[in-house]
């Protein structure tokens, strides 16, 4: 191991260990945005509402939700429902 580099935890390994938990959170947020079409939150409000204490985990979940089309982040920074619809 290169001693000049500080130890960095493998965040993706952590996500793999918590994949089931992450999918539950994603499903819950998806259901909330589908049920409340007008829901518009700042990142801070969303992080508190969905009870995700770790800011890095929250950012990863946001990226996943944007990638799935569940949410989108407007030019004003508000998180709103995306184009994905449930079957």
PyMOL Python script that loads the backbone (N, CA, C, O; Angstrom):
from pymol import cmd

cmd.read_pdbstr("""\
ATOM      1  N   UNK A   1       0.849  -1.182   0.000  1.00  0.00           N
ATOM      2  CA  UNK A   1       0.000   0.000   0.000  1.00  0.00           C
ATOM      3  C   UNK A   1       0.889   1.238   0.000  1.00  0.00           C
ATOM      4  O   UNK A   1       1.891   1.287   0.713  1.00  0.00           O
ATOM      5  N   UNK A   2       0.529   2.221  -0.786  1.00  0.00           N
ATOM      6  CA  UNK A   2       1.274   3.464  -0.889  1.00  0.00           C
ATOM      7  C   UNK A   2       1.072   4.274   0.388  1.00  0.00           C
ATOM      8  O   UNK A   2      -0.040   4.716   0.678  1.00  0.00           O
ATOM      9  N   UNK A   3       2.156   4.470   1.155  1.00  0.00           N
ATOM     10  CA  UNK A   3       2.070   5.167   2.431  1.00  0.00           C
ATOM     11  C   UNK A   3       1.834   6.665   2.281  1.00  0.00           C
ATOM     12  O   UNK A   3       1.432   7.318   3.244  1.00  0.00           O
ATOM     13  N   UNK A   4       2.076   7.228   1.086  1.00  0.00           N
ATOM     14  CA  UNK A   4       1.896   8.665   0.900  1.00  0.00           C
ATOM     15  C   UNK A   4       0.421   9.051   0.759  1.00  0.00           C
ATOM     16  O   UNK A   4       0.067  10.220   0.913  1.00  0.00           O
ATOM     17  N   UNK A   5      -0.413   8.098   0.475  1.00  0.00           N
ATOM     18  CA  UNK A   5      -1.846   8.361   0.315  1.00  0.00           C
ATOM     19  C   UNK A   5      -2.584   8.012   1.595  1.00  0.00           C
ATOM     20  O   UNK A   5      -2.374   6.925   2.134  1.00  0.00           O
ATOM     21  N   UNK A   6      -3.445   8.895   2.104  1.00  0.00           N
ATOM     22  CA  UNK A   6      -4.220   8.548   3.303  1.00  0.00           C
ATOM     23  C   UNK A   6      -5.216   7.445   2.976  1.00  0.00           C
ATOM     24  O   UNK A   6      -5.648   7.298   1.832  1.00  0.00           O
ATOM     25  N   UNK A   7      -5.569   6.680   3.985  1.00  0.00           N
ATOM     26  CA  UNK A   7      -6.543   5.603   3.806  1.00  0.00           C
ATOM     27  C   UNK A   7      -7.899   6.185   3.431  1.00  0.00           C
ATOM     28  O   UNK A   7      -8.388   7.111   4.078  1.00  0.00           O
ATOM     29  N   UNK A   8      -8.486   5.647   2.406  1.00  0.00           N
ATOM     30  CA  UNK A   8      -9.829   6.048   1.974  1.00  0.00           C
ATOM     31  C   UNK A   8     -10.729   4.828   2.045  1.00  0.00           C
ATOM     32  O   UNK A   8     -10.428   3.818   1.409  1.00  0.00           O
ATOM     33  N   UNK A   9     -11.825   4.882   2.794  1.00  0.00           N
ATOM     34  CA  UNK A   9     -12.717   3.725   2.836  1.00  0.00           C
ATOM     35  C   UNK A   9     -13.348   3.498   1.467  1.00  0.00           C
ATOM     36  O   UNK A   9     -13.580   4.442   0.712  1.00  0.00           O
ATOM     37  N   UNK A  10     -13.615   2.261   1.168  1.00  0.00           N
ATOM     38  CA  UNK A  10     -14.236   1.909  -0.105  1.00  0.00           C
ATOM     39  C   UNK A  10     -15.746   2.124   0.018  1.00  0.00           C
ATOM     40  O   UNK A  10     -16.474   1.248   0.484  1.00  0.00           O
ATOM     41  N   UNK A  11     -16.207   3.313  -0.409  1.00  0.00           N
ATOM     42  CA  UNK A  11     -17.627   3.643  -0.266  1.00  0.00           C
ATOM     43  C   UNK A  11     -18.513   2.733  -1.083  1.00  0.00           C
ATOM     44  O   UNK A  11     -19.637   2.439  -0.676  1.00  0.00           O
ATOM     45  N   UNK A  12     -18.027   2.276  -2.236  1.00  0.00           N
ATOM     46  CA  UNK A  12     -18.843   1.388  -3.050  1.00  0.00           C
ATOM     47  C   UNK A  12     -18.998   0.030  -2.392  1.00  0.00           C
ATOM     48  O   UNK A  12     -20.047  -0.601  -2.527  1.00  0.00           O
ATOM     49  N   UNK A  13     -17.969  -0.437  -1.676  1.00  0.00           N
ATOM     50  CA  UNK A  13     -18.096  -1.696  -0.937  1.00  0.00           C
ATOM     51  C   UNK A  13     -19.158  -1.542   0.142  1.00  0.00           C
ATOM     52  O   UNK A  13     -19.956  -2.451   0.371  1.00  0.00           O
ATOM     53  N   UNK A  14     -19.164  -0.390   0.804  1.00  0.00           N
ATOM     54  CA  UNK A  14     -20.181  -0.140   1.814  1.00  0.00           C
ATOM     55  C   UNK A  14     -21.569  -0.156   1.186  1.00  0.00           C
ATOM     56  O   UNK A  14     -22.495  -0.721   1.767  1.00  0.00           O
ATOM     57  N   UNK A  15     -21.729   0.438   0.036  1.00  0.00           N
ATOM     58  CA  UNK A  15     -23.015   0.455  -0.649  1.00  0.00           C
ATOM     59  C   UNK A  15     -23.437  -0.967  -1.028  1.00  0.00           C
ATOM     60  O   UNK A  15     -24.617  -1.307  -0.937  1.00  0.00           O
ATOM     61  N   UNK A  16     -22.485  -1.794  -1.451  1.00  0.00           N
ATOM     62  CA  UNK A  16     -22.826  -3.177  -1.803  1.00  0.00           C
ATOM     63  C   UNK A  16     -23.321  -3.916  -0.573  1.00  0.00           C
ATOM     64  O   UNK A  16     -24.264  -4.703  -0.662  1.00  0.00           O
ATOM     65  N   UNK A  17     -22.698  -3.673   0.577  1.00  0.00           N
ATOM     66  CA  UNK A  17     -23.137  -4.333   1.813  1.00  0.00           C
ATOM     67  C   UNK A  17     -24.537  -3.880   2.197  1.00  0.00           C
ATOM     68  O   UNK A  17     -25.305  -4.647   2.778  1.00  0.00           O
ATOM     69  N   UNK A  18     -24.869  -2.636   1.875  1.00  0.00           N
ATOM     70  CA  UNK A  18     -26.154  -2.065   2.266  1.00  0.00           C
ATOM     71  C   UNK A  18     -27.127  -1.969   1.087  1.00  0.00           C
ATOM     72  O   UNK A  18     -28.041  -1.144   1.103  1.00  0.00           O
ATOM     73  N   UNK A  19     -26.936  -2.797   0.080  1.00  0.00           N
ATOM     74  CA  UNK A  19     -27.761  -2.701  -1.137  1.00  0.00           C
ATOM     75  C   UNK A  19     -29.242  -2.866  -0.829  1.00  0.00           C
ATOM     76  O   UNK A  19     -30.069  -2.138  -1.378  1.00  0.00           O
ATOM     77  N   UNK A  20     -29.587  -3.798   0.032  1.00  0.00           N
ATOM     78  CA  UNK A  20     -30.988  -4.017   0.366  1.00  0.00           C
ATOM     79  C   UNK A  20     -31.577  -2.793   1.065  1.00  0.00           C
ATOM     80  O   UNK A  20     -32.687  -2.364   0.750  1.00  0.00           O
ATOM     81  N   UNK A  21     -30.841  -2.245   2.000  1.00  0.00           N
ATOM     82  CA  UNK A  21     -31.286  -1.045   2.709  1.00  0.00           C
ATOM     83  C   UNK A  21     -31.430   0.127   1.745  1.00  0.00           C
ATOM     84  O   UNK A  21     -32.406   0.874   1.810  1.00  0.00           O
ATOM     85  N   UNK A  22     -30.451   0.285   0.847  1.00  0.00           N
ATOM     86  CA  UNK A  22     -30.497   1.382  -0.126  1.00  0.00           C
ATOM     87  C   UNK A  22     -31.724   1.240  -1.014  1.00  0.00           C
ATOM     88  O   UNK A  22     -32.403   2.230  -1.288  1.00  0.00           O
ATOM     89  N   UNK A  23     -32.018   0.029  -1.468  1.00  0.00           N
ATOM     90  CA  UNK A  23     -33.188  -0.180  -2.328  1.00  0.00           C
ATOM     91  C   UNK A  23     -34.482   0.122  -1.586  1.00  0.00           C
ATOM     92  O   UNK A  23     -35.439   0.615  -2.185  1.00  0.00           O
ATOM     93  N   UNK A  24     -34.522  -0.168  -0.290  1.00  0.00           N
ATOM     94  CA  UNK A  24     -35.710   0.163   0.505  1.00  0.00           C
ATOM     95  C   UNK A  24     -35.899   1.678   0.592  1.00  0.00           C
ATOM     96  O   UNK A  24     -37.018   2.178   0.475  1.00  0.00           O
ATOM     97  N   UNK A  25     -34.809   2.395   0.797  1.00  0.00           N
ATOM     98  CA  UNK A  25     -34.875   3.859   0.862  1.00  0.00           C
ATOM     99  C   UNK A  25     -35.317   4.415  -0.480  1.00  0.00           C
ATOM    100  O   UNK A  25     -36.167   5.304  -0.538  1.00  0.00           O
ATOM    101  N   UNK A  26     -34.747   3.897  -1.559  1.00  0.00           N
ATOM    102  CA  UNK A  26     -35.100   4.357  -2.903  1.00  0.00           C
ATOM    103  C   UNK A  26     -36.576   4.077  -3.191  1.00  0.00           C
ATOM    104  O   UNK A  26     -37.269   4.918  -3.763  1.00  0.00           O
ATOM    105  N   UNK A  27     -37.051   2.903  -2.797  1.00  0.00           N
ATOM    106  CA  UNK A  27     -38.470   2.565  -3.011  1.00  0.00           C
ATOM    107  C   UNK A  27     -39.379   3.496  -2.214  1.00  0.00           C
ATOM    108  O   UNK A  27     -40.426   3.917  -2.706  1.00  0.00           O
ATOM    109  N   UNK A  28     -38.981   3.815  -0.994  1.00  0.00           N
ATOM    110  CA  UNK A  28     -39.778   4.703  -0.153  1.00  0.00           C
ATOM    111  C   UNK A  28     -39.835   6.119  -0.734  1.00  0.00           C
ATOM    112  O   UNK A  28     -40.905   6.726  -0.791  1.00  0.00           O
ATOM    113  N   UNK A  29     -38.697   6.637  -1.160  1.00  0.00           N
ATOM    114  CA  UNK A  29     -38.657   7.979  -1.746  1.00  0.00           C
ATOM    115  C   UNK A  29     -39.442   8.004  -3.053  1.00  0.00           C
ATOM    116  O   UNK A  29     -40.155   8.967  -3.332  1.00  0.00           O
ATOM    117  N   UNK A  30     -39.314   6.955  -3.849  1.00  0.00           N
ATOM    118  CA  UNK A  30     -40.063   6.855  -5.111  1.00  0.00           C
ATOM    119  C   UNK A  30     -41.560   6.904  -4.833  1.00  0.00           C
ATOM    120  O   UNK A  30     -42.296   7.624  -5.506  1.00  0.00           O
ATOM    121  N   UNK A  31     -42.007   6.141  -3.847  1.00  0.00           N
ATOM    122  CA  UNK A  31     -43.440   6.119  -3.506  1.00  0.00           C
ATOM    123  C   UNK A  31     -43.911   7.494  -3.049  1.00  0.00           C
ATOM    124  O   UNK A  31     -45.000   7.933  -3.416  1.00  0.00           O
ATOM    125  N   UNK A  32     -43.097   8.170  -2.252  1.00  0.00           N
ATOM    126  CA  UNK A  32     -43.477   9.508  -1.780  1.00  0.00           C
ATOM    127  C   UNK A  32     -43.623  10.486  -2.942  1.00  0.00           C
ATOM    128  O   UNK A  32     -44.584  11.253  -2.997  1.00  0.00           O
ATOM    129  N   UNK A  33     -42.675  10.456  -3.865  1.00  0.00           N
ATOM    130  CA  UNK A  33     -42.754  11.384  -5.003  1.00  0.00           C
ATOM    131  C   UNK A  33     -43.891  11.012  -5.956  1.00  0.00           C
ATOM    132  O   UNK A  33     -44.448  11.894  -6.610  1.00  0.00           O
ATOM    133  N   UNK A  34     -44.245   9.747  -6.049  1.00  0.00           N
ATOM    134  CA  UNK A  34     -45.375   9.363  -6.895  1.00  0.00           C
ATOM    135  C   UNK A  34     -46.696   9.758  -6.242  1.00  0.00           C
ATOM    136  O   UNK A  34     -47.638  10.155  -6.928  1.00  0.00           O
ATOM    137  N   UNK A  35     -46.762   9.649  -4.921  1.00  0.00           N
ATOM    138  CA  UNK A  35     -47.995   9.979  -4.204  1.00  0.00           C
ATOM    139  C   UNK A  35     -48.217  11.486  -4.094  1.00  0.00           C
ATOM    140  O   UNK A  35     -49.357  11.948  -4.047  1.00  0.00           O
ATOM    141  N   UNK A  36     -47.128  12.250  -4.054  1.00  0.00           N
ATOM    142  CA  UNK A  36     -47.229  13.698  -3.861  1.00  0.00           C
ATOM    143  C   UNK A  36     -46.589  14.396  -5.055  1.00  0.00           C
ATOM    144  O   UNK A  36     -45.436  14.822  -4.993  1.00  0.00           O
ATOM    145  N   UNK A  37     -47.341  14.507  -6.130  1.00  0.00           N
ATOM    146  CA  UNK A  37     -46.810  15.020  -7.397  1.00  0.00           C
ATOM    147  C   UNK A  37     -46.190  16.404  -7.261  1.00  0.00           C
ATOM    148  O   UNK A  37     -45.249  16.723  -7.987  1.00  0.00           O
ATOM    149  N   UNK A  38     -46.687  17.223  -6.363  1.00  0.00           N
ATOM    150  CA  UNK A  38     -46.187  18.583  -6.230  1.00  0.00           C
ATOM    151  C   UNK A  38     -45.061  18.739  -5.230  1.00  0.00           C
ATOM    152  O   UNK A  38     -44.637  19.861  -4.951  1.00  0.00           O
ATOM    153  N   UNK A  39     -44.565  17.633  -4.683  1.00  0.00           N
ATOM    154  CA  UNK A  39     -43.515  17.702  -3.681  1.00  0.00           C
ATOM    155  C   UNK A  39     -42.259  18.342  -4.266  1.00  0.00           C
ATOM    156  O   UNK A  39     -41.735  17.872  -5.276  1.00  0.00           O
ATOM    157  N   UNK A  40     -41.782  19.399  -3.645  1.00  0.00           N
ATOM    158  CA  UNK A  40     -40.573  20.108  -4.079  1.00  0.00           C
ATOM    159  C   UNK A  40     -39.774  20.451  -2.825  1.00  0.00           C
ATOM    160  O   UNK A  40     -40.228  21.218  -1.975  1.00  0.00           O
ATOM    161  N   UNK A  41     -38.580  19.873  -2.721  1.00  0.00           N
ATOM    162  CA  UNK A  41     -37.766  20.016  -1.523  1.00  0.00           C
ATOM    163  C   UNK A  41     -36.360  20.492  -1.855  1.00  0.00           C
ATOM    164  O   UNK A  41     -35.831  20.201  -2.928  1.00  0.00           O
ATOM    165  N   UNK A  42     -35.763  21.224  -0.925  1.00  0.00           N
ATOM    166  CA  UNK A  42     -34.339  21.503  -1.038  1.00  0.00           C
ATOM    167  C   UNK A  42     -33.606  20.224  -0.634  1.00  0.00           C
ATOM    168  O   UNK A  42     -34.210  19.313  -0.069  1.00  0.00           O
ATOM    169  N   UNK A  43     -32.307  20.157  -0.924  1.00  0.00           N
ATOM    170  CA  UNK A  43     -31.542  18.972  -0.520  1.00  0.00           C
ATOM    171  C   UNK A  43     -31.597  18.783   0.990  1.00  0.00           C
ATOM    172  O   UNK A  43     -31.773  17.664   1.472  1.00  0.00           O
ATOM    173  N   UNK A  44     -31.450  19.854   1.725  1.00  0.00           N
ATOM    174  CA  UNK A  44     -31.480  19.749   3.191  1.00  0.00           C
ATOM    175  C   UNK A  44     -32.834  19.231   3.684  1.00  0.00           C
ATOM    176  O   UNK A  44     -32.890  18.375   4.567  1.00  0.00           O
ATOM    177  N   UNK A  45     -33.924  19.753   3.110  1.00  0.00           N
ATOM    178  CA  UNK A  45     -35.254  19.289   3.500  1.00  0.00           C
ATOM    179  C   UNK A  45     -35.433  17.812   3.166  1.00  0.00           C
ATOM    180  O   UNK A  45     -35.971  17.052   3.972  1.00  0.00           O
ATOM    181  N   UNK A  46     -34.985  17.405   1.985  1.00  0.00           N
ATOM    182  CA  UNK A  46     -35.119  16.004   1.571  1.00  0.00           C
ATOM    183  C   UNK A  46     -34.305  15.093   2.472  1.00  0.00           C
ATOM    184  O   UNK A  46     -34.770  14.025   2.869  1.00  0.00           O
ATOM    185  N   UNK A  47     -33.091  15.514   2.793  1.00  0.00           N
ATOM    186  CA  UNK A  47     -32.244  14.689   3.654  1.00  0.00           C
ATOM    187  C   UNK A  47     -32.896  14.490   5.015  1.00  0.00           C
ATOM    188  O   UNK A  47     -32.848  13.392   5.570  1.00  0.00           O
ATOM    189  N   UNK A  48     -33.500  15.533   5.555  1.00  0.00           N
ATOM    190  CA  UNK A  48     -34.187  15.423   6.849  1.00  0.00           C
ATOM    191  C   UNK A  48     -35.466  14.600   6.730  1.00  0.00           C
ATOM    192  O   UNK A  48     -35.721  13.730   7.563  1.00  0.00           O
ATOM    193  N   UNK A  49     -36.272  14.869   5.701  1.00  0.00           N
ATOM    194  CA  UNK A  49     -37.530  14.156   5.535  1.00  0.00           C
ATOM    195  C   UNK A  49     -37.317  12.656   5.388  1.00  0.00           C
ATOM    196  O   UNK A  49     -38.048  11.855   5.971  1.00  0.00           O
ATOM    197  N   UNK A  50     -36.319  12.288   4.612  1.00  0.00           N
ATOM    198  CA  UNK A  50     -36.073  10.871   4.353  1.00  0.00           C
ATOM    199  C   UNK A  50     -35.107  10.254   5.349  1.00  0.00           C
ATOM    200  O   UNK A  50     -34.717   9.095   5.209  1.00  0.00           O
ATOM    201  N   UNK A  51     -34.717  11.036   6.367  1.00  0.00           N
ATOM    202  CA  UNK A  51     -33.926  10.548   7.493  1.00  0.00           C
ATOM    203  C   UNK A  51     -32.638   9.849   7.055  1.00  0.00           C
ATOM    204  O   UNK A  51     -32.355   8.724   7.465  1.00  0.00           O
ATOM    205  N   UNK A  52     -31.867  10.540   6.213  1.00  0.00           N
ATOM    206  CA  UNK A  52     -30.585  10.014   5.758  1.00  0.00           C
ATOM    207  C   UNK A  52     -29.502  10.916   6.350  1.00  0.00           C
ATOM    208  O   UNK A  52     -29.229  12.000   5.834  1.00  0.00           O
ATOM    209  N   UNK A  53     -28.893  10.452   7.437  1.00  0.00           N
ATOM    210  CA  UNK A  53     -27.940  11.266   8.182  1.00  0.00           C
ATOM    211  C   UNK A  53     -26.623  11.498   7.458  1.00  0.00           C
ATOM    212  O   UNK A  53     -26.034  12.572   7.582  1.00  0.00           O
ATOM    213  N   UNK A  54     -26.157  10.524   6.714  1.00  0.00           N
ATOM    214  CA  UNK A  54     -24.853  10.617   6.046  1.00  0.00           C
ATOM    215  C   UNK A  54     -24.990  11.393   4.740  1.00  0.00           C
ATOM    216  O   UNK A  54     -25.649  10.920   3.813  1.00  0.00           O
ATOM    217  N   UNK A  55     -24.376  12.586   4.648  1.00  0.00           N
ATOM    218  CA  UNK A  55     -24.514  13.407   3.434  1.00  0.00           C
ATOM    219  C   UNK A  55     -23.996  12.715   2.173  1.00  0.00           C
ATOM    220  O   UNK A  55     -24.564  12.886   1.094  1.00  0.00           O
ATOM    221  N   UNK A  56     -22.909  11.926   2.305  1.00  0.00           N
ATOM    222  CA  UNK A  56     -22.386  11.218   1.130  1.00  0.00           C
ATOM    223  C   UNK A  56     -23.364  10.151   0.653  1.00  0.00           C
ATOM    224  O   UNK A  56     -23.580   9.995  -0.549  1.00  0.00           O
ATOM    225  N   UNK A  57     -23.953   9.418   1.592  1.00  0.00           N
ATOM    226  CA  UNK A  57     -24.960   8.410   1.228  1.00  0.00           C
ATOM    227  C   UNK A  57     -26.157   9.081   0.566  1.00  0.00           C
ATOM    228  O   UNK A  57     -26.693   8.579  -0.421  1.00  0.00           O
ATOM    229  N   UNK A  58     -26.572  10.219   1.116  1.00  0.00           N
ATOM    230  CA  UNK A  58     -27.699  10.953   0.549  1.00  0.00           C
ATOM    231  C   UNK A  58     -27.410  11.360  -0.896  1.00  0.00           C
ATOM    232  O   UNK A  58     -28.268  11.213  -1.767  1.00  0.00           O
ATOM    233  N   UNK A  59     -26.204  11.872  -1.151  1.00  0.00           N
ATOM    234  CA  UNK A  59     -25.831  12.277  -2.518  1.00  0.00           C
ATOM    235  C   UNK A  59     -25.863  11.080  -3.469  1.00  0.00           C
ATOM    236  O   UNK A  59     -26.330  11.200  -4.601  1.00  0.00           O
ATOM    237  N   UNK A  60     -25.367   9.922  -3.010  1.00  0.00           N
ATOM    238  CA  UNK A  60     -25.384   8.726  -3.864  1.00  0.00           C
ATOM    239  C   UNK A  60     -26.809   8.303  -4.174  1.00  0.00           C
ATOM    240  O   UNK A  60     -27.111   7.911  -5.301  1.00  0.00           O
ATOM    241  N   UNK A  61     -27.688   8.381  -3.179  1.00  0.00           N
ATOM    242  CA  UNK A  61     -29.092   8.013  -3.387  1.00  0.00           C
ATOM    243  C   UNK A  61     -29.748   9.000  -4.350  1.00  0.00           C
ATOM    244  O   UNK A  61     -30.511   8.594  -5.227  1.00  0.00           O
ATOM    245  N   UNK A  62     -29.458  10.286  -4.195  1.00  0.00           N
ATOM    246  CA  UNK A  62     -29.997  11.284  -5.126  1.00  0.00           C
ATOM    247  C   UNK A  62     -29.570  10.983  -6.557  1.00  0.00           C
ATOM    248  O   UNK A  62     -30.387  11.016  -7.477  1.00  0.00           O
ATOM    249  N   UNK A  63     -28.274  10.685  -6.740  1.00  0.00           N
ATOM    250  CA  UNK A  63     -27.781  10.367  -8.092  1.00  0.00           C
ATOM    251  C   UNK A  63     -28.511   9.163  -8.673  1.00  0.00           C
ATOM    252  O   UNK A  63     -28.846   9.149  -9.858  1.00  0.00           O
ATOM    253  N   UNK A  64     -28.754   8.164  -7.849  1.00  0.00           N
ATOM    254  CA  UNK A  64     -29.465   6.964  -8.302  1.00  0.00           C
ATOM    255  C   UNK A  64     -30.896   7.322  -8.709  1.00  0.00           C
ATOM    256  O   UNK A  64     -31.378   6.872  -9.749  1.00  0.00           O
ATOM    257  N   UNK A  65     -31.568   8.123  -7.898  1.00  0.00           N
ATOM    258  CA  UNK A  65     -32.950   8.508  -8.197  1.00  0.00           C
ATOM    259  C   UNK A  65     -33.034   9.361  -9.460  1.00  0.00           C
ATOM    260  O   UNK A  65     -33.958   9.194 -10.256  1.00  0.00           O
ATOM    261  N   UNK A  66     -32.090  10.264  -9.651  1.00  0.00           N
ATOM    262  CA  UNK A  66     -32.056  11.075 -10.870  1.00  0.00           C
ATOM    263  C   UNK A  66     -31.814  10.157 -12.068  1.00  0.00           C
ATOM    264  O   UNK A  66     -32.467  10.290 -13.102  1.00  0.00           O
ATOM    265  N   UNK A  67     -30.873   9.229 -11.919  1.00  0.00           N
ATOM    266  CA  UNK A  67     -30.561   8.295 -13.004  1.00  0.00           C
ATOM    267  C   UNK A  67     -31.752   7.434 -13.399  1.00  0.00           C
ATOM    268  O   UNK A  67     -31.911   7.090 -14.570  1.00  0.00           O
ATOM    269  N   UNK A  68     -32.577   7.089 -12.441  1.00  0.00           N
ATOM    270  CA  UNK A  68     -33.777   6.276 -12.710  1.00  0.00           C
ATOM    271  C   UNK A  68     -34.950   7.123 -13.202  1.00  0.00           C
ATOM    272  O   UNK A  68     -35.977   6.586 -13.617  1.00  0.00           O
ATOM    273  N   UNK A  69     -34.795   8.437 -13.156  1.00  0.00           N
ATOM    274  CA  UNK A  69     -35.865   9.320 -13.604  1.00  0.00           C
ATOM    275  C   UNK A  69     -36.958   9.534 -12.572  1.00  0.00           C
ATOM    276  O   UNK A  69     -38.012  10.087 -12.887  1.00  0.00           O
ATOM    277  N   UNK A  70     -36.713   9.101 -11.345  1.00  0.00           N
ATOM    278  CA  UNK A  70     -37.701   9.264 -10.278  1.00  0.00           C
ATOM    279  C   UNK A  70     -37.821  10.726  -9.884  1.00  0.00           C
ATOM    280  O   UNK A  70     -38.920  11.237  -9.669  1.00  0.00           O
ATOM    281  N   UNK A  71     -36.673  11.392  -9.792  1.00  0.00           N
ATOM    282  CA  UNK A  71     -36.642  12.806  -9.425  1.00  0.00           C
ATOM    283  C   UNK A  71     -35.792  13.565 -10.432  1.00  0.00           C
ATOM    284  O   UNK A  71     -35.050  12.982 -11.222  1.00  0.00           O
ATOM    285  N   UNK A  72     -35.925  14.866 -10.376  1.00  0.00           N
ATOM    286  CA  UNK A  72     -35.016  15.744 -11.107  1.00  0.00           C
ATOM    287  C   UNK A  72     -34.736  16.932 -10.211  1.00  0.00           C
ATOM    288  O   UNK A  72     -35.522  17.263  -9.322  1.00  0.00           O
ATOM    289  N   UNK A  73     -33.612  17.563 -10.458  1.00  0.00           N
ATOM    290  CA  UNK A  73     -33.231  18.727  -9.667  1.00  0.00           C
ATOM    291  C   UNK A  73     -33.306  19.928 -10.586  1.00  0.00           C
ATOM    292  O   UNK A  73     -32.572  20.031 -11.568  1.00  0.00           O
ATOM    293  N   UNK A  74     -34.209  20.833 -10.247  1.00  0.00           N
ATOM    294  CA  UNK A  74     -34.446  21.998 -11.080  1.00  0.00           C
ATOM    295  C   UNK A  74     -33.317  23.010 -11.012  1.00  0.00           C
ATOM    296  O   UNK A  74     -32.424  22.908 -10.171  1.00  0.00           O
ATOM    297  N   UNK A  75     -33.368  23.980 -11.900  1.00  0.00           N
ATOM    298  CA  UNK A  75     -32.370  25.050 -11.924  1.00  0.00           C
ATOM    299  C   UNK A  75     -32.355  25.822 -10.605  1.00  0.00           C
ATOM    300  O   UNK A  75     -31.335  26.398 -10.226  1.00  0.00           O
ATOM    301  N   UNK A  76     -33.492  25.828  -9.911  1.00  0.00           N
ATOM    302  CA  UNK A  76     -33.583  26.502  -8.612  1.00  0.00           C
ATOM    303  C   UNK A  76     -33.068  25.636  -7.469  1.00  0.00           C
ATOM    304  O   UNK A  76     -33.058  26.071  -6.317  1.00  0.00           O
ATOM    305  N   UNK A  77     -32.637  24.401  -7.782  1.00  0.00           N
ATOM    306  CA  UNK A  77     -32.102  23.497  -6.774  1.00  0.00           C
ATOM    307  C   UNK A  77     -33.135  22.632  -6.089  1.00  0.00           C
ATOM    308  O   UNK A  77     -32.787  21.786  -5.265  1.00  0.00           O
ATOM    309  N   UNK A  78     -34.404  22.829  -6.417  1.00  0.00           N
ATOM    310  CA  UNK A  78     -35.448  22.017  -5.780  1.00  0.00           C
ATOM    311  C   UNK A  78     -35.513  20.625  -6.398  1.00  0.00           C
ATOM    312  O   UNK A  78     -35.378  20.453  -7.610  1.00  0.00           O
ATOM    313  N   UNK A  79     -35.724  19.644  -5.535  1.00  0.00           N
ATOM    314  CA  UNK A  79     -35.867  18.257  -5.958  1.00  0.00           C
ATOM    315  C   UNK A  79     -37.350  18.014  -6.178  1.00  0.00           C
ATOM    316  O   UNK A  79     -38.152  18.141  -5.253  1.00  0.00           O
ATOM    317  N   UNK A  80     -37.709  17.667  -7.394  1.00  0.00           N
ATOM    318  CA  UNK A  80     -39.121  17.432  -7.758  1.00  0.00           C
ATOM    319  C   UNK A  80     -39.249  16.090  -8.463  1.00  0.00           C
ATOM    320  O   UNK A  80     -38.252  15.456  -8.809  1.00  0.00           O
ATOM    321  N   UNK A  81     -40.489  15.670  -8.670  1.00  0.00           N
ATOM    322  CA  UNK A  81     -40.737  14.402  -9.344  1.00  0.00           C
ATOM    323  C   UNK A  81     -40.203  14.442 -10.762  1.00  0.00           C
ATOM    324  O   UNK A  81     -40.339  15.440 -11.470  1.00  0.00           O
ATOM    325  N   UNK A  82     -39.592  13.337 -11.163  1.00  0.00           N
ATOM    326  CA  UNK A  82     -39.070  13.200 -12.512  1.00  0.00           C
ATOM    327  C   UNK A  82     -40.110  12.655 -13.455  1.00  0.00           C
ATOM    328  O   UNK A  82     -41.312  12.736 -13.200  1.00  0.00           O
ATOM    329  N   UNK A  83     -39.635  12.104 -14.541  1.00  0.00           N
ATOM    330  CA  UNK A  83     -40.533  11.595 -15.590  1.00  0.00           C
ATOM    331  C   UNK A  83     -40.935  10.142 -15.418  1.00  0.00           C
ATOM    332  O   UNK A  83     -41.897   9.695 -16.043  1.00  0.00           O
ATOM    333  N   UNK A  84     -40.217   9.391 -14.581  1.00  0.00           N
ATOM    334  CA  UNK A  84     -40.527   7.963 -14.406  1.00  0.00           C
ATOM    335  C   UNK A  84     -41.878   7.816 -13.734  1.00  0.00           C
ATOM    336  O   UNK A  84     -42.201   8.547 -12.797  1.00  0.00           O
ATOM    337  N   UNK A  85     -42.648   6.886 -14.209  1.00  0.00           N
ATOM    338  CA  UNK A  85     -43.962   6.590 -13.629  1.00  0.00           C
ATOM    339  C   UNK A  85     -44.011   5.125 -13.251  1.00  0.00           C
ATOM    340  O   UNK A  85     -43.371   4.293 -13.893  1.00  0.00           O
ATOM    341  N   UNK A  86     -44.768   4.804 -12.213  1.00  0.00           N
ATOM    342  CA  UNK A  86     -44.915   3.403 -11.830  1.00  0.00           C
ATOM    343  C   UNK A  86     -45.831   2.703 -12.810  1.00  0.00           C
ATOM    344  O   UNK A  86     -46.669   3.334 -13.454  1.00  0.00           O
ATOM    345  N   UNK A  87     -45.667   1.395 -12.918  1.00  0.00           N
ATOM    346  CA  UNK A  87     -46.484   0.607 -13.848  1.00  0.00           C
ATOM    347  C   UNK A  87     -47.835   0.326 -13.257  1.00  0.00           C
ATOM    348  O   UNK A  87     -48.664  -0.326 -13.893  1.00  0.00           O
TER     349      UNK A  87
END
""", "prot")
cmd.dss("prot")
cmd.show_as("cartoon", "prot")
cmd.util.cbc("prot")
cmd.orient("prot")
